[in-house]
Amino acid sequence: MTDLARLSETMAGRLGARWITHEAGRAQFMAAEGHHAAGLPDVVAQPRTVEEVQMLMAAAQGAGVAVVPLGVGTSLEGNAGAVAGAVSVDLSGMNRVLEVAPEDLLCVVEPGVTREALNEELRATGLFFPIDPGANATLGGMISTRASGTNAVRYGTMRENVLGLKVVLPDGTLIPTGSRARKSAAGYDLTHLFTGSEGTLGLIVEATVRLHGIPEAVLAGTWRFDGLDGAVQTVIETIQSGVPVARMELLDPVAIRACNAFAGLTLAEQPTLFVELHGSPQSVREQRTQLEAIGAGHGAGVLTMSLDRDEQRLLWRARHAALPAARAMVADAVTWSTDICVPISKLAEAIARARAAVDAAGLLAPILGHVGDGNYHVFFVLRRDDPVGWEKARAVNEQLIDYALSVGGTCTGEHGIGMGKRAALVREHGAEAVALMRRIKAAIDPGGLMNPGKIFLER
């Protein structure tokens, strides 16, 4: 009898239909937005309570079976990809908002709560959760990959917005980390050790996160430029000048073409900034005036903005659809989304190098990103039957990473390491630092059963 079969004997009777072994059921958990091959899980568990997670983890360790956590499956670097002989643990059913404390500007959620569901729950409180990675991701998944997104330039990333966690360790032990206080100097910062650990240290079963007040006025719109350099220089000068923009997203002409076709827009196919301002009615008008003054010297066109929330939702829905829009440019295409982040002063050169490398390789690849915090993406649009194209994309991706690391940037601003950037992690931090990370993992997960094959290269 295999280890997994022994675990099935234990868990099938306890989880019933939520211990999924038939192929049709397991196949529903193969999907991911990334370019990595999707594997079929050997078994899928769907716990609904903390106690069930503890029971599952203890039983899995006793049977020597690996565990792979799942949210809604965005997983752009294969972070939640199935592992042979492992149990994939679907936490999306643990989706309750446990507490909202408006006076403390925080709430407590289970890991399967999605960001859209949380903000719907918060609507009547006058508060919102600002982290918006584009996809309607689960909070647990966002914490595990230290996600950020379109609002990060003003509100920070998941790192700044997680106050505390409850985590089930590989042996089934439940531990709390952090507190409800805005700051703490008590011992090691375990909250941020687990934030970004991609399920390699334990399973997050509860999170306390910061909330923010819904701004009195929101002004959003688009801003076209004569060239990419002018758009990027406007972003850099805006950030350096301290203008408190909420969102500042760049789409190059190829990305605009894709979004126009996919979302029914009629934007000019020029470098375009999608901009959003938050504040009082007077402050957003002042911010707009500051932006226009900055853009005037960088080839900016008219900054077209609206206070209408329906128009704003349509605009950001189109921006969030950029990945499927890119994929739709070629029949039966696969998209490979890079994830580079550089110091803001190096952003213009980074994007210029990216565009030049893509064009020199003869590839189709929109460039866009959360440029307000130095994070940009290249969406390689590739046919499955084009090995030459894939090799060219790999070479360009390595060039982008090399440049980012040479100027003090990072190989991943928000997607995580997963399977795709394990070698880049060593290049970024060095063998000694990665060896320390391995020792930390070994101390918490001595059996190496938590999401194996992710973050670290196999030895």
C-alpha atoms as one frame of an Amber mdcrd trajectory, in Angstrom:
protein
   0.000   0.000   0.000   1.362   3.445  -0.928   1.738   6.268   1.554  -1.072
   8.132  -0.174  -3.338   5.084  -0.012  -2.722   4.825   3.737  -3.586   8.498
   4.144  -6.766   7.968   2.081  -7.876   5.231   4.461  -7.600   7.743   7.312
  -9.056  10.829   5.653 -11.775   9.527   3.307 -14.036   8.607   6.206 -13.510
  11.974   7.861 -13.903  14.303   4.891 -16.309  12.153   2.876 -17.040  13.722
  -0.521 -14.479  16.405   0.270 -11.694  13.812  -0.152 -11.654  13.726  -3.957
 -10.013  10.782  -5.700 -11.974  10.397  -8.970 -10.262  11.831 -12.027 -13.063
  14.147 -13.126 -13.119  15.811  -9.721  -9.346  16.115  -9.512  -9.150  17.563
 -13.030 -11.006  20.679 -11.853  -7.926  21.625  -9.848  -5.411  21.565 -12.703
  -6.056  25.049 -14.071  -3.531  27.852 -13.621  -2.932  31.156 -15.377   0.796
  30.568 -15.771   2.722  28.946 -18.597   3.885  25.916 -16.616   2.392  22.541
 -17.486  -0.619  21.801 -15.278  -0.402  18.505 -13.404  -3.323  16.346 -12.282
  -3.415  16.098  -8.465  -3.386  12.533  -7.131  -5.986  13.489  -4.543  -7.669
  16.727  -3.442  -8.740  17.503   0.121 -11.248  20.231   0.953 -11.139  21.006
   4.670 -13.675  23.474   6.037 -12.388  24.071   9.569  -9.092  24.707  11.300
  -9.510  21.404  13.139  -9.844  19.527   9.845  -6.674  21.175   8.547  -4.818
  20.182  11.717  -6.081  16.617  11.457  -5.093  16.421   7.788  -1.616  17.824
   8.344  -0.885  15.501  11.249  -2.125  12.494   9.288  -0.151  13.496   6.186
   3.044  13.833   8.178   2.413  10.484   9.839   1.985   8.868   6.421   4.929
  10.760   4.875   2.685  12.404   2.252   3.472  15.836   0.836   0.919  18.671
   0.935   0.314  21.358  -1.727  -1.979  24.285  -0.802  -4.487  25.612  -3.356
  -6.490  28.829  -3.610  -8.227  29.764  -6.863  -5.261  28.734  -8.993  -3.763
  31.904 -10.497  -0.291  30.531  -9.772   1.688  32.356 -12.469   4.948  30.642
 -11.506   3.474  27.209 -10.827   3.374  27.984  -7.090   0.364  25.706  -6.464
   1.148  23.112  -9.105   0.324  19.496  -8.236   3.132  17.220  -7.030   3.144
  13.479  -7.724   2.197  11.451  -4.655   0.979  14.541  -2.777  -2.409  15.720
  -1.562  -3.527  19.090  -2.934  -5.395  20.974  -0.205  -8.122  23.251  -1.549
  -8.649  25.982   1.035 -11.144  28.002  -1.029 -14.051  26.639   1.022 -12.689
  28.254   4.187 -14.187  31.538   3.035 -15.712  33.282   6.020 -15.090  36.863
   7.128 -14.753  36.133  10.834 -14.656  39.681  12.207 -14.673  43.275  11.040
 -13.352  45.856  13.511 -13.930  49.274  11.881 -12.599  51.187  14.869  -9.261
  49.357  14.560  -9.220  49.429  10.740  -8.824  45.659  10.492 -10.670  42.452
   9.804 -10.091  38.738  10.377 -10.647  36.343   7.479 -10.236  32.718   6.530
  -7.774  31.990   3.691 -10.410  31.235   1.044 -12.014  34.695   1.176 -11.465
  36.451  -2.160 -10.604  40.128  -2.332 -13.849  40.949  -4.181 -15.981  39.065
  -1.647 -14.195  40.835   1.215 -14.809  44.273  -0.256 -18.467  43.408  -0.848
 -18.724  42.448   2.839 -17.043  45.710   3.855 -19.140  47.997   1.655 -21.436
  49.258   4.438 -18.534  50.039   6.797 -16.931  52.760   4.684 -13.731  50.699
   4.578 -12.042  48.593   1.913  -9.157  46.192   1.431  -6.928  47.819  -1.209
  -4.608  45.081  -2.478  -5.671  44.330  -6.044  -3.479  41.891  -8.003  -5.920
  41.872 -10.906  -7.285  38.370 -10.487 -10.006  37.762  -7.904  -7.480  35.916
  -5.771  -7.976  34.461  -2.304  -6.421  36.264   0.640  -4.524  33.103   1.581
  -2.968  32.887  -1.855  -2.155  36.592  -1.863  -0.411  36.273   1.494   1.485
  33.164   0.411   2.972  34.926  -2.621   3.313  38.354  -0.978   1.089  39.759
  -3.716   0.607  43.409  -4.580  -0.940  44.888  -7.725  -2.450  48.083  -9.009
  -2.910  49.927  -5.681   0.491  49.103  -4.204   2.019  52.483  -5.025  -0.238
  54.097  -2.389  -1.382  51.307  -0.062   1.588  48.942  -0.112   1.710  45.197
  -0.740   0.425  42.258   1.294   3.576  42.562   3.393   2.431  45.948   4.738
  -1.200  44.923   5.156  -0.960  41.665   7.121  -0.980  42.147  10.900  -1.199
  38.554  12.075  -1.809  34.973  11.017  -2.846  31.592  12.301  -0.788  28.848
  10.692  -1.004  25.063  10.878   2.513  23.628  10.856   3.439  20.369   9.097
   2.806  18.295  12.246  -0.672  19.771  12.773   0.325  22.309  15.433  -1.615
  25.582  15.260   0.356  28.755  15.989  -0.629  32.448  16.051   1.714  35.124
  14.733   1.590  38.885  15.085  -1.146  40.838  16.851  -3.904  43.366  16.251
  -1.578  46.239  17.150  -0.200  48.460  14.412   3.362  47.585  15.368   5.292
  45.181  17.594   8.877  44.491  18.643   8.107  41.137  20.278  10.491  38.446
  19.080  11.079  37.165  15.566   8.681  38.460  12.926   6.940  35.164  12.181
   4.058  36.884  10.386   6.350  38.026   7.624   8.261  34.752   7.578   5.069
  33.000   6.470   3.990  35.897   4.234   5.598  35.044   0.915   6.583  31.481
   1.880   4.339  29.998  -0.859   3.004  27.202   1.342   6.453  25.712   1.963
   6.340  26.199   5.746   2.702  25.660   6.767  -0.920  26.321   5.859  -2.418
  29.726   6.638  -5.890  29.210   8.144  -6.659  32.737   9.373  -5.373  36.240
   8.703  -5.777  39.638  10.326  -5.410  42.333   7.685  -5.428  46.122   7.581
  -8.344  48.062   6.138  -8.436  51.583   4.745 -11.111  54.225   4.450 -12.949
  54.433   1.137 -11.809  57.755  -0.329 -14.332  60.561  -0.558 -13.500  61.125
  -4.214 -11.977  58.837  -6.849 -10.810  60.224 -10.176  -9.637  57.761 -12.841
  -8.782  57.799 -16.508  -6.185  57.367 -19.238  -3.241  59.430 -20.419  -1.518
  58.795 -23.741   2.083  59.739 -24.560   4.169  60.173 -27.691   6.688  57.561
 -26.512   7.362  54.981 -23.813  10.214  57.008 -22.348   7.985  60.046 -21.781
   5.351  57.932 -20.032   7.917  56.284 -17.776   9.703  59.561 -17.006   6.338
  61.025 -15.989   5.832  58.115 -13.589   9.304  58.561 -12.094   8.909  62.304
 -11.625   5.425  61.846 -10.152   6.688  59.424  -7.505   9.790  61.496  -6.752
   7.597  64.593  -6.354   5.445  62.860  -3.745   2.148  63.094  -5.640  -0.002
  60.512  -3.775  -1.387  58.631  -6.793  -3.358  55.501  -5.935  -2.742  53.671
  -9.204  -0.388  54.350 -12.098  -0.359  51.594 -14.701   1.522  51.571 -18.010
   0.339  49.818 -21.176   2.524  49.943 -24.277   0.972  50.160 -27.780   0.863
  46.365 -28.162  -0.994  46.043 -24.858  -3.430  48.787 -25.876  -4.104  46.976
 -29.166  -4.886  43.775 -27.270  -7.171  45.486 -24.744  -9.014  47.407 -27.459
  -9.818  44.189 -29.290 -10.689  42.196 -26.166 -12.614  44.792 -24.139 -14.148
  46.881 -26.909 -12.120  50.011 -26.153 -11.098  52.631 -28.702  -7.896  53.950
 -27.141  -5.154  55.270 -29.402  -2.407  52.676 -29.859   0.196  54.719 -28.025
   1.988  54.313 -24.682  -0.772  54.939 -22.156  -0.950  55.436 -18.405  -4.047
  54.307 -16.537  -4.242  56.666 -13.538  -6.391  56.770 -10.399  -6.398  59.454
  -7.696  -7.932  59.153  -4.218  -8.772  61.852  -1.690 -11.155  64.731  -1.124
 -12.701  66.440  -4.163 -10.241  69.309  -3.772  -7.184  67.101  -3.276  -7.852
  64.975  -6.371  -8.205  68.153  -8.431  -4.866  69.351  -7.064  -3.258  65.994
  -7.810  -4.555  66.119 -11.368  -3.090  69.596 -11.864   0.288  68.393 -10.557
   0.234  65.396 -12.891  -0.581  67.501 -15.932   2.280  69.861 -15.129   4.698
  66.941 -14.880   3.476  65.274 -18.072   3.619  68.483 -20.092   7.377  68.178
 -20.470   7.291  64.493 -21.450   5.073  64.370 -24.545   1.783  63.839 -22.739
  -1.555  64.144 -24.470  -4.802  65.048 -22.729  -5.283  63.466 -19.311  -8.850
  62.176 -19.701 -10.427  61.410 -16.317 -13.870  60.725 -14.880 -15.591  60.636
 -11.489 -18.200  58.173 -12.782 -17.742  54.859 -10.960 -19.263  52.777 -13.759
 -16.801  54.257 -16.257 -13.978  53.602 -13.806 -15.010  49.979 -13.331 -15.099
  49.485 -17.100 -11.627  50.982 -17.419 -10.053  48.822 -14.714 -11.885  45.736
 -15.893 -10.177  46.244 -19.240  -6.787  46.682 -17.531  -7.299  43.544 -15.449
  -8.193  41.613 -18.596  -4.809  42.390 -20.147  -3.529  38.820 -19.718  -6.455
  37.078 -21.471  -6.445  39.945 -23.987  -2.827  39.181 -24.836  -3.610  35.474
 -25.090  -6.447  36.208 -27.506  -4.056  37.866 -29.965  -2.975  34.442 -31.289
  -5.184  31.379 -31.720  -4.542  28.658 -29.106  -1.816  30.782 -27.522  -0.098
  30.504 -24.157   0.983  33.622 -22.269   4.137  33.779 -20.194   4.037  36.731
 -17.819   7.369  37.969 -16.504   7.522  39.871 -13.219  10.424  42.304 -12.871
  10.780  45.055 -10.281  13.537  47.670 -10.267  14.350  50.833  -8.307  12.154
  53.600  -9.682  15.205  55.499 -11.024  16.045  52.527 -13.286  12.525  51.947
 -14.590  12.878  53.848 -17.881  16.006  51.963 -18.900  14.528  48.626 -17.772
  11.438  49.016 -19.946  13.433  50.338 -22.909  15.731  47.320 -22.678  12.742
  44.992 -22.428  11.070  46.448 -25.512  14.331  46.318 -27.493  15.007  42.694
 -26.474  11.485  41.574 -27.381  11.610  43.293 -30.756  15.096  41.980 -31.537
  13.886  38.436 -30.828  10.909  38.892 -33.159   8.419  38.040 -30.400   4.870
  39.254 -29.778   4.805  40.578 -26.222   2.813  43.459 -24.710   4.550  45.332
 -21.898   2.537  46.674 -18.987   2.718  46.913 -15.259   2.387  48.603 -11.925
   5.054  51.117 -12.832   4.277  53.391  -9.888   6.343  51.017  -7.757   8.853
  49.946 -10.423   7.110  46.662 -11.275   6.488  45.747 -14.913   5.475  42.662
 -16.877   6.191  41.361 -20.348   3.462  39.051 -21.650   5.074  36.702 -24.154
   2.334  35.392 -26.482   3.500  31.961 -27.679   2.106  29.073 -29.687   2.331
  25.703 -28.007   4.018  24.215 -31.094   6.762  26.862 -31.409   9.879  25.622
 -29.554  12.031  28.307 -31.151   9.726  31.013 -29.828   9.823  29.520 -26.330
  13.640  29.461 -26.376  13.741  33.092 -27.476  11.333  34.037 -24.688  13.504
  32.226 -22.123  16.555  34.114 -23.339  14.778  37.483 -23.138  13.426  36.647
 -19.679  16.971  35.918 -18.475  18.148  39.255 -19.877  15.395  41.081 -17.995
  16.292  39.344 -14.733  20.018  39.993 -15.228  19.456  43.706 -15.719  17.118
  43.959 -12.719  19.621  42.240 -10.443  22.492  44.387 -11.758  20.733  47.563
 -10.571  19.516  46.235  -7.218  16.093  45.040  -8.364  14.412  41.662  -8.016
  13.414  38.766 -10.253   9.851  38.849  -8.907   7.880  41.766  -7.560   4.676
  39.856  -6.816   4.285  36.472  -8.548   6.689  34.605  -6.261   9.361  32.012
  -7.067   7.272  28.844  -7.468   8.884  26.499  -9.981   9.798  29.107 -12.559
  12.341  31.293 -10.767  14.211  28.917  -8.488  17.548  29.483 -10.235  16.963
  33.246 -10.259  16.478  33.160  -6.476  20.047  31.938  -6.066  21.344  34.579
  -8.471  19.484  37.285  -6.565  20.357  36.369  -2.989  23.444  34.188  -3.303
  24.086  30.589  -2.285  24.700  31.420   1.374  21.408  33.273   1.851  19.456
  30.537   0.066  21.203  27.937   2.233  19.899  29.824   5.283  16.390  29.757
   3.808  16.745  26.000   3.368  17.784  25.611   7.013  14.740  27.578   8.156
  12.504  25.325   6.068  14.219  22.200   7.419  13.666  23.390  10.998   9.922
  23.871  10.443   9.374  21.103   7.868  12.045  18.461   8.537  10.324  15.933
   6.285  10.264  18.327   3.337   6.536  17.657   2.887   5.265  21.216   2.441
   4.847  22.146  -1.241   8.019  20.338  -2.342   9.769  21.435  -5.525   8.803
  25.079  -5.048  11.151  27.992  -4.273  14.284  25.792  -4.013  16.049  23.891
  -6.785  16.182  20.149  -6.286  19.540  18.955  -5.040
